[in-house]
Amino acid sequence: MLKEFKEFAMKGNLVDIAVGFVMGAAFNKVVASFTGGIVSPLIGMLFDSDFKALRYKLKDGTLNDAGEMVGEVWLEYGTFLTNVIDFIIVAFVMFMVVKGVNKMKKKEEPAPEAPAGPSEIDLLMEIRDSLKK
């Protein structure tokens, strides 16, 4: 059983998937920092506010004994939009990577055509002639 597991774990496709997963996780952090540190502030300048802080209060809260506001409900659409932008960036980069890999792959040469043999008519005529004998 251990030998079977080792063979399964060391298959090329599984190792490729694992490497891709780790690279994707690392790339996601780069994209998140790019979006959070560069894109969001630039978009925030358009709205004259912090883009991640964009939210809408759905319900007011009350003050507890410690003077803290509790029970507030917020619709945090700025965070959602930031994550959508992250997704679009990752999807675009992955599209470009796949497109580049497909371009680099050697185009398969078409298989040589099989040598032309006798046509169906030639074969039928040959059968007819052999039956006449």
BAKE-432773 format. One record per residue (C-alpha): residue in one letter; x, y, z. Coordinates in steps of 0.25 Angstrom, whole numbers, padded with zeros to 4 digits. Layout:
# BAKE-432773
+------+-------+-------+-------+
| nuza |     x |     y |     z |
+------+-------+-------+-------+
|    A |     X |     Y |     Z |
...
+------+-------+-------+-------+
END
This chain:
# BAKE-432773
+------+-------+-------+-------+
| nuza |     x |     y |     z |
+------+-------+-------+-------+
|    M |  0000 |  0000 |  0000 |
|    L |  0011 |  0010 |  0003 |
|    K |  0018 |  0006 | -0010 |
|    E |  0005 |  0009 | -0017 |
|    F |  0004 |  0023 | -0010 |
|    K |  0018 |  0026 | -0014 |
|    E |  0015 |  0023 | -0028 |
|    F |  0002 |  0032 | -0028 |
|    A |  0009 |  0043 | -0021 |
|    M |  0021 |  0044 | -0030 |
|    K |  0013 |  0044 | -0043 |
|    G |  0016 |  0056 | -0052 |
|    N |  0002 |  0062 | -0052 |
|    L |  0001 |  0062 | -0037 |
|    V |  0014 |  0068 | -0035 |
|    D |  0011 |  0079 | -0045 |
|    I | -0002 |  0082 | -0038 |
|    A |  0005 |  0083 | -0025 |
|    V |  0015 |  0093 | -0030 |
|    G |  0004 |  0101 | -0037 |
|    F | -0004 |  0102 | -0024 |
|    V |  0008 |  0107 | -0016 |
|    M |  0012 |  0117 | -0027 |
|    G | -0003 |  0121 | -0028 |
|    A | -0003 |  0123 | -0013 |
|    A |  0009 |  0132 | -0013 |
|    F |  0004 |  0139 | -0025 |
|    N | -0009 |  0142 | -0018 |
|    K | -0001 |  0150 | -0007 |
|    V |  0006 |  0158 | -0018 |
|    V | -0007 |  0162 | -0024 |
|    A | -0014 |  0165 | -0011 |
|    S | -0002 |  0174 | -0007 |
|    F | -0003 |  0181 | -0021 |
|    T | -0018 |  0183 | -0020 |
|    G | -0018 |  0187 | -0006 |
|    G | -0005 |  0196 | -0007 |
|    I | -0006 |  0202 | -0021 |
|    V | -0020 |  0200 | -0027 |
|    S | -0029 |  0202 | -0015 |
|    P | -0022 |  0216 | -0011 |
|    L | -0023 |  0220 | -0026 |
|    I | -0038 |  0217 | -0027 |
|    G | -0040 |  0223 | -0013 |
|    M | -0035 |  0236 | -0018 |
|    L | -0046 |  0236 | -0028 |
|    F | -0056 |  0234 | -0017 |
|    D | -0048 |  0243 | -0007 |
|    S | -0048 |  0231 |  0003 |
|    D | -0041 |  0218 |  0006 |
|    F | -0046 |  0208 | -0004 |
|    K | -0046 |  0197 |  0006 |
|    A | -0053 |  0205 |  0016 |
|    L | -0065 |  0207 |  0007 |
|    R | -0077 |  0202 |  0014 |
|    Y | -0092 |  0204 |  0017 |
|    K | -0098 |  0204 |  0031 |
|    L | -0110 |  0194 |  0030 |
|    K | -0114 |  0195 |  0045 |
|    D | -0110 |  0204 |  0057 |
|    G | -0104 |  0198 |  0069 |
|    T | -0105 |  0201 |  0084 |
|    L | -0095 |  0205 |  0094 |
|    N | -0091 |  0194 |  0104 |
|    D | -0087 |  0196 |  0119 |
|    A | -0072 |  0198 |  0114 |
|    G | -0076 |  0209 |  0104 |
|    E | -0074 |  0200 |  0092 |
|    M | -0084 |  0200 |  0080 |
|    V | -0090 |  0186 |  0079 |
|    G | -0100 |  0181 |  0069 |
|    E | -0096 |  0189 |  0057 |
|    V | -0098 |  0183 |  0044 |
|    W | -0090 |  0188 |  0032 |
|    L | -0090 |  0184 |  0017 |
|    E | -0075 |  0185 |  0014 |
|    Y | -0075 |  0186 | -0001 |
|    G | -0061 |  0192 | -0002 |
|    T | -0055 |  0179 |  0003 |
|    F | -0063 |  0171 | -0007 |
|    L | -0059 |  0180 | -0019 |
|    T | -0045 |  0179 | -0015 |
|    N | -0046 |  0164 | -0015 |
|    V | -0053 |  0165 | -0029 |
|    I | -0041 |  0173 | -0034 |
|    D | -0032 |  0163 | -0028 |
|    F | -0039 |  0152 | -0035 |
|    I | -0039 |  0159 | -0048 |
|    I | -0024 |  0161 | -0048 |
|    V | -0021 |  0147 | -0044 |
|    A | -0030 |  0142 | -0055 |
|    F | -0024 |  0151 | -0065 |
|    V | -0010 |  0147 | -0062 |
|    M | -0014 |  0132 | -0062 |
|    F | -0020 |  0134 | -0076 |
|    M | -0007 |  0141 | -0081 |
|    V |  0002 |  0129 | -0075 |
|    V | -0007 |  0119 | -0081 |
|    K | -0007 |  0126 | -0094 |
|    G |  0009 |  0127 | -0093 |
|    V |  0010 |  0113 | -0090 |
|    N |  0001 |  0109 | -0102 |
|    K |  0010 |  0118 | -0111 |
|    M |  0023 |  0111 | -0106 |
|    K |  0018 |  0097 | -0108 |
|    K |  0023 |  0091 | -0121 |
|    K |  0011 |  0090 | -0130 |
|    E |  0009 |  0076 | -0134 |
|    E |  0012 |  0073 | -0148 |
|    P |  0001 |  0066 | -0155 |
|    A |  0002 |  0051 | -0157 |
|    P |  0007 |  0047 | -0171 |
|    E | -0005 |  0042 | -0179 |
|    A | -0006 |  0027 | -0181 |
|    P | -0001 |  0023 | -0195 |
|    A | -0012 |  0023 | -0205 |
|    G | -0017 |  0009 | -0207 |
|    P | -0027 |  0004 | -0217 |
|    S | -0040 |  0011 | -0217 |
|    E | -0053 |  0004 | -0213 |
|    I | -0057 |  0003 | -0228 |
|    D | -0044 | -0003 | -0231 |
|    L | -0046 | -0014 | -0221 |
|    L | -0060 | -0017 | -0225 |
|    M | -0055 | -0018 | -0240 |
|    E | -0044 | -0028 | -0235 |
|    I | -0054 | -0036 | -0227 |
|    R | -0064 | -0036 | -0239 |
|    D | -0052 | -0041 | -0248 |
|    S | -0048 | -0052 | -0239 |
|    L | -0062 | -0057 | -0238 |
|    K | -0063 | -0058 | -0253 |
|    K | -0052 | -0068 | -0253 |
+------+-------+-------+-------+
END
